Amino acid sequence: MKKLLLSATTLVIMATALPAGAQFQKSEDAVKYRQSAFFVMGQHFSRIGAMANNRAPFDAKAAAESAGVVATMSTLPFAGFVEGSDKGNTKARPEIWAERAKFDSLAETMQQEVAKLEVAAQGGNEGEIKSAFGAVGQSCKACHDDYRAR
Ligand code: HEC
């Protein structure tokens, strides 16, 4: 019981110490955080892509679920692009920090396209999902072309 209480208290303290505007203990944590968010987003985006490209049977419910995950994840990675995190195990190009406004605006465009994909997926219309999927893909590529190393 005492141990349980202690861990509950620790959790509360941790939650207070880490407000929404994610702060990271070290630069590697920020890199891991953004890569993990991108990874999960990419997995669910690919599931919709498999349907859009007829590699998997269309499943409206699964598409809507994945679109929801993509929408949530799409807001997360960018807090991980903290100053000085262009080094180490990362494909982020240093230009991100020199051209932050452009980078942020590409992120915003992607989030807007993802929001449209989510609406389309909730509507369940296969054609609309496909075209929204394509627009999101373009918005991913627009940033990767300039800011992600191969
Ligand atoms: C505003 C820029 C930007 C946008 C928009 C963007 N990405 Fe990325 N993405 C990056 C950068 C930069 C990296 C490299 C991160 C690193 O290695 O630190 C990355 C890495 C990734 C990775 C590799 C993660 C890993 O395992 O290391 C995946 C997968 C990915 N992005 C998927 C997507 C998808 C899917 C979209 C669109 C829905 C998208 N990204 C939109 C900039 C962007």
py3Dmol code that shows the C-alpha trace and the ligand (Angstrom):
import py3Dmol

protein = """\
ATOM      1  CA  MET A   1       0.000   0.000   0.000  1.00  0.00           C
ATOM      2  CA  LYS A   2       2.725   2.382   0.967  1.00  0.00           C
ATOM      3  CA  LYS A   3       4.551   1.594  -2.233  1.00  0.00           C
ATOM      4  CA  LEU A   4       1.384   2.139  -4.234  1.00  0.00           C
ATOM      5  CA  LEU A   5       0.813   5.511  -2.620  1.00  0.00           C
ATOM      6  CA  LEU A   6       4.370   6.471  -3.252  1.00  0.00           C
ATOM      7  CA  SER A   7       4.200   5.652  -6.918  1.00  0.00           C
ATOM      8  CA  ALA A   8       0.929   7.536  -7.266  1.00  0.00           C
ATOM      9  CA  THR A   9       2.609  10.552  -5.685  1.00  0.00           C
ATOM     10  CA  THR A  10       5.586  10.159  -7.961  1.00  0.00           C
ATOM     11  CA  LEU A  11       3.282  10.128 -10.965  1.00  0.00           C
ATOM     12  CA  VAL A  12       1.610  13.318  -9.830  1.00  0.00           C
ATOM     13  CA  ILE A  13       4.974  14.975  -9.377  1.00  0.00           C
ATOM     14  CA  MET A  14       6.125  13.781 -12.784  1.00  0.00           C
ATOM     15  CA  ALA A  15       2.936  15.050 -14.395  1.00  0.00           C
ATOM     16  CA  THR A  16       3.470  18.458 -12.821  1.00  0.00           C
ATOM     17  CA  ALA A  17       7.100  18.548 -13.809  1.00  0.00           C
ATOM     18  CA  LEU A  18       6.253  17.804 -17.441  1.00  0.00           C
ATOM     19  CA  PRO A  19       3.684  20.307 -18.663  1.00  0.00           C
ATOM     20  CA  ALA A  20       2.058  20.080 -22.084  1.00  0.00           C
ATOM     21  CA  GLY A  21       4.886  21.915 -23.835  1.00  0.00           C
ATOM     22  CA  ALA A  22       7.020  18.811 -23.479  1.00  0.00           C
ATOM     23  CA  GLN A  23      10.347  19.387 -21.850  1.00  0.00           C
ATOM     24  CA  PHE A  24      12.993  16.800 -22.330  1.00  0.00           C
ATOM     25  CA  GLN A  25      15.692  15.616 -19.966  1.00  0.00           C
ATOM     26  CA  LYS A  26      18.182  15.374 -22.777  1.00  0.00           C
ATOM     27  CA  SER A  27      18.376  16.036 -26.458  1.00  0.00           C
ATOM     28  CA  GLU A  28      18.318  12.294 -27.303  1.00  0.00           C
ATOM     29  CA  ASP A  29      14.926  12.034 -25.585  1.00  0.00           C
ATOM     30  CA  ALA A  30      13.545  14.757 -27.837  1.00  0.00           C
ATOM     31  CA  VAL A  31      14.853  12.887 -30.900  1.00  0.00           C
ATOM     32  CA  LYS A  32      13.346   9.605 -29.706  1.00  0.00           C
ATOM     33  CA  TYR A  33      10.055  11.300 -28.921  1.00  0.00           C
ATOM     34  CA  ARG A  34       9.615  12.833 -32.353  1.00  0.00           C
ATOM     35  CA  GLN A  35      10.766   9.669 -34.155  1.00  0.00           C
ATOM     36  CA  SER A  36       8.354   7.552 -32.110  1.00  0.00           C
ATOM     37  CA  ALA A  37       5.451   9.892 -32.874  1.00  0.00           C
ATOM     38  CA  PHE A  38       6.323   9.856 -36.580  1.00  0.00           C
ATOM     39  CA  PHE A  39       6.671   6.085 -36.479  1.00  0.00           C
ATOM     40  CA  VAL A  40       3.202   5.513 -35.011  1.00  0.00           C
ATOM     41  CA  MET A  41       1.704   8.105 -37.343  1.00  0.00           C
ATOM     42  CA  GLY A  42       3.407   6.422 -40.303  1.00  0.00           C
ATOM     43  CA  GLN A  43       2.140   2.962 -39.336  1.00  0.00           C
ATOM     44  CA  HIS A  44      -1.475   4.090 -39.243  1.00  0.00           C
ATOM     45  CA  PHE A  45      -1.106   6.250 -42.323  1.00  0.00           C
ATOM     46  CA  SER A  46       0.210   3.179 -44.194  1.00  0.00           C
ATOM     47  CA  ARG A  47      -2.803   1.135 -43.142  1.00  0.00           C
ATOM     48  CA  ILE A  48      -5.048   3.674 -44.844  1.00  0.00           C
ATOM     49  CA  GLY A  49      -2.614   3.737 -47.754  1.00  0.00           C
ATOM     50  CA  ALA A  50      -2.886  -0.014 -48.207  1.00  0.00           C
ATOM     51  CA  MET A  51      -6.637   0.394 -48.614  1.00  0.00           C
ATOM     52  CA  ALA A  52      -6.289   3.434 -50.850  1.00  0.00           C
ATOM     53  CA  ASN A  53      -3.913   1.515 -53.110  1.00  0.00           C
ATOM     54  CA  ASN A  54      -6.011  -1.660 -53.129  1.00  0.00           C
ATOM     55  CA  ARG A  55      -3.388  -3.677 -51.312  1.00  0.00           C
ATOM     56  CA  ALA A  56      -5.866  -4.302 -48.515  1.00  0.00           C
ATOM     57  CA  PRO A  57      -9.653  -4.615 -48.594  1.00  0.00           C
ATOM     58  CA  PHE A  58     -11.490  -1.389 -47.817  1.00  0.00           C
ATOM     59  CA  ASP A  59     -12.667  -1.331 -44.215  1.00  0.00           C
ATOM     60  CA  ALA A  60     -14.404   1.909 -43.283  1.00  0.00           C
ATOM     61  CA  LYS A  61     -14.183   1.330 -39.545  1.00  0.00           C
ATOM     62  CA  ALA A  62     -10.454   0.537 -39.619  1.00  0.00           C
ATOM     63  CA  ALA A  63      -9.813   3.542 -41.855  1.00  0.00           C
ATOM     64  CA  ALA A  64     -11.643   5.850 -39.459  1.00  0.00           C
ATOM     65  CA  GLU A  65      -9.747   4.450 -36.485  1.00  0.00           C
ATOM     66  CA  SER A  66      -6.395   4.858 -38.171  1.00  0.00           C
ATOM     67  CA  ALA A  67      -7.245   8.358 -39.362  1.00  0.00           C
ATOM     68  CA  GLY A  68      -8.011   9.264 -35.758  1.00  0.00           C
ATOM     69  CA  VAL A  69      -4.628   7.990 -34.626  1.00  0.00           C
ATOM     70  CA  VAL A  70      -2.876   9.850 -37.444  1.00  0.00           C
ATOM     71  CA  ALA A  71      -4.697  13.056 -36.468  1.00  0.00           C
ATOM     72  CA  THR A  72      -3.653  12.736 -32.836  1.00  0.00           C
ATOM     73  CA  MET A  73      -0.077  11.814 -33.636  1.00  0.00           C
ATOM     74  CA  SER A  74       0.270  14.590 -36.213  1.00  0.00           C
ATOM     75  CA  THR A  75       0.323  17.171 -33.442  1.00  0.00           C
ATOM     76  CA  LEU A  76       3.073  15.509 -31.406  1.00  0.00           C
ATOM     77  CA  PRO A  77       6.417  15.252 -33.235  1.00  0.00           C
ATOM     78  CA  PHE A  78       7.108  18.953 -33.546  1.00  0.00           C
ATOM     79  CA  ALA A  79       7.650  19.567 -29.825  1.00  0.00           C
ATOM     80  CA  GLY A  80      10.597  17.207 -30.192  1.00  0.00           C
ATOM     81  CA  PHE A  81      12.506  19.496 -32.545  1.00  0.00           C
ATOM     82  CA  VAL A  82      14.270  21.309 -29.727  1.00  0.00           C
ATOM     83  CA  GLU A  83      17.381  23.423 -30.228  1.00  0.00           C
ATOM     84  CA  GLY A  84      20.545  21.377 -30.515  1.00  0.00           C
ATOM     85  CA  SER A  85      18.764  18.127 -31.441  1.00  0.00           C
ATOM     86  CA  ASP A  86      20.101  18.008 -34.981  1.00  0.00           C
ATOM     87  CA  LYS A  87      22.899  15.707 -33.852  1.00  0.00           C
ATOM     88  CA  GLY A  88      23.170  12.016 -33.080  1.00  0.00           C
ATOM     89  CA  ASN A  89      20.821   9.307 -34.309  1.00  0.00           C
ATOM     90  CA  THR A  90      18.578  11.535 -36.387  1.00  0.00           C
ATOM     91  CA  LYS A  91      17.647  12.237 -39.972  1.00  0.00           C
ATOM     92  CA  ALA A  92      16.504  15.747 -39.198  1.00  0.00           C
ATOM     93  CA  ARG A  93      18.461  18.178 -41.339  1.00  0.00           C
ATOM     94  CA  PRO A  94      20.041  21.182 -39.618  1.00  0.00           C
ATOM     95  CA  GLU A  95      18.164  23.522 -42.007  1.00  0.00           C
ATOM     96  CA  ILE A  96      15.069  22.927 -39.839  1.00  0.00           C
ATOM     97  CA  TRP A  97      16.452  25.225 -37.166  1.00  0.00           C
ATOM     98  CA  ALA A  98      17.636  27.847 -39.659  1.00  0.00           C
ATOM     99  CA  GLU A  99      14.279  27.865 -41.484  1.00  0.00           C
ATOM    100  CA  ARG A 100      11.947  27.162 -38.599  1.00  0.00           C
ATOM    101  CA  ALA A 101       9.020  29.232 -39.890  1.00  0.00           C
ATOM    102  CA  LYS A 102       8.968  27.340 -43.176  1.00  0.00           C
ATOM    103  CA  PHE A 103       9.285  24.009 -41.375  1.00  0.00           C
ATOM    104  CA  ASP A 104       6.446  24.892 -38.989  1.00  0.00           C
ATOM    105  CA  SER A 105       4.229  25.948 -41.846  1.00  0.00           C
ATOM    106  CA  LEU A 106       4.794  22.611 -43.622  1.00  0.00           C
ATOM    107  CA  ALA A 107       3.826  20.905 -40.368  1.00  0.00           C
ATOM    108  CA  GLU A 108       0.658  22.971 -40.187  1.00  0.00           C
ATOM    109  CA  THR A 109      -0.293  22.181 -43.785  1.00  0.00           C
ATOM    110  CA  MET A 110       0.131  18.487 -43.047  1.00  0.00           C
ATOM    111  CA  GLN A 111      -2.057  18.770 -39.935  1.00  0.00           C
ATOM    112  CA  GLN A 112      -4.773  20.504 -41.966  1.00  0.00           C
ATOM    113  CA  GLU A 113      -4.710  17.798 -44.630  1.00  0.00           C
ATOM    114  CA  VAL A 114      -4.803  15.139 -41.924  1.00  0.00           C
ATOM    115  CA  ALA A 115      -7.860  16.816 -40.391  1.00  0.00           C
ATOM    116  CA  LYS A 116      -9.570  16.562 -43.804  1.00  0.00           C
ATOM    117  CA  LEU A 117      -8.583  12.921 -44.039  1.00  0.00           C
ATOM    118  CA  GLU A 118     -10.139  12.293 -40.658  1.00  0.00           C
ATOM    119  CA  VAL A 119     -13.408  13.904 -41.762  1.00  0.00           C
ATOM    120  CA  ALA A 120     -13.395  11.859 -44.966  1.00  0.00           C
ATOM    121  CA  ALA A 121     -12.659   8.672 -43.043  1.00  0.00           C
ATOM    122  CA  GLN A 122     -15.493   9.327 -40.634  1.00  0.00           C
ATOM    123  CA  GLY A 123     -17.776   9.789 -43.630  1.00  0.00           C
ATOM    124  CA  GLY A 124     -16.765   6.344 -44.861  1.00  0.00           C
ATOM    125  CA  ASN A 125     -16.681   7.229 -48.577  1.00  0.00           C
ATOM    126  CA  GLU A 126     -13.867   5.277 -50.196  1.00  0.00           C
ATOM    127  CA  GLY A 127     -13.263   7.750 -53.031  1.00  0.00           C
ATOM    128  CA  GLU A 128     -13.056  10.708 -50.678  1.00  0.00           C
ATOM    129  CA  ILE A 129     -10.712   8.828 -48.364  1.00  0.00           C
ATOM    130  CA  LYS A 130      -8.443   8.000 -51.287  1.00  0.00           C
ATOM    131  CA  SER A 131      -8.169  11.555 -52.474  1.00  0.00           C
ATOM    132  CA  ALA A 132      -7.650  12.915 -48.956  1.00  0.00           C
ATOM    133  CA  PHE A 133      -4.992  10.255 -48.438  1.00  0.00           C
ATOM    134  CA  GLY A 134      -3.176  11.474 -51.549  1.00  0.00           C
ATOM    135  CA  ALA A 135      -3.224  15.084 -50.350  1.00  0.00           C
ATOM    136  CA  VAL A 136      -1.796  14.094 -46.968  1.00  0.00           C
ATOM    137  CA  GLY A 137       0.925  12.073 -48.680  1.00  0.00           C
ATOM    138  CA  GLN A 138       1.941  15.131 -50.670  1.00  0.00           C
ATOM    139  CA  SER A 139       2.160  17.169 -47.487  1.00  0.00           C
ATOM    140  CA  CYS A 140       4.419  14.567 -45.836  1.00  0.00           C
ATOM    141  CA  LYS A 141       6.644  14.471 -48.876  1.00  0.00           C
ATOM    142  CA  ALA A 142       6.881  18.261 -49.099  1.00  0.00           C
ATOM    143  CA  CYS A 143       8.603  18.348 -45.739  1.00  0.00           C
ATOM    144  CA  HIS A 144      10.646  15.170 -46.097  1.00  0.00           C
ATOM    145  CA  ASP A 145      12.098  16.376 -49.417  1.00  0.00           C
ATOM    146  CA  ASP A 146      13.632  19.424 -47.766  1.00  0.00           C
ATOM    147  CA  TYR A 147      14.096  18.533 -44.120  1.00  0.00           C
ATOM    148  CA  ARG A 148      14.633  14.818 -43.744  1.00  0.00           C
ATOM    149  CA  ALA A 149      17.925  13.264 -44.742  1.00  0.00           C
ATOM    150  CA  ARG A 150      17.791  10.093 -46.812  1.00  0.00           C
TER     151      ARG A 150
END
"""
ligand_1 = """\
43
HEC
C 7.209 19.522 -41.214
C 8.023 18.386 -41.575
C 7.456 17.006 -41.646
C 6.198 16.602 -42.011
C 5.018 17.447 -42.465
C 6.204 15.164 -41.924
N 7.420 14.706 -41.517
Fe 7.931 12.761 -41.242
N 9.780 13.357 -40.596
C 10.246 14.640 -40.593
C 11.617 14.652 -40.124
C 12.507 15.880 -39.988
C 11.951 13.338 -39.815
C 13.276 12.807 -39.238
C 13.183 12.816 -37.710
C 14.454 12.367 -37.010
O 15.101 11.400 -37.493
O 14.819 12.973 -35.989
C 10.764 12.531 -40.129
C 10.689 11.162 -39.955
C 9.596 10.386 -40.276
C 9.525 8.949 -40.116
C 10.621 8.045 -39.563
C 10.456 7.920 -38.045
C 11.498 6.987 -37.419
O 11.169 5.804 -37.215
O 12.626 7.449 -37.166
C 8.294 8.556 -40.557
C 7.725 7.150 -40.590
C 7.593 9.758 -40.988
N 8.412 10.841 -40.798
C 6.309 9.757 -41.495
C 5.627 10.914 -41.842
C 4.279 10.901 -42.377
C 3.435 9.663 -42.642
C 3.945 12.206 -42.570
C 2.653 12.756 -43.102
C 1.406 12.251 -42.562
C 5.066 13.008 -42.160
N 6.076 12.193 -41.734
C 5.097 14.386 -42.212
C 9.565 15.764 -40.983
C 8.229 15.805 -41.353
"""
view = py3Dmol.view(width=600, height=400)
view.addModel(protein, "pdb")
view.setStyle({"model": 0}, {"cartoon": {"style": "trace"}})
view.addModel(ligand_1, "xyz")
view.setStyle({"model": 1}, {"stick": {}})
view.zoomTo()
view.show()
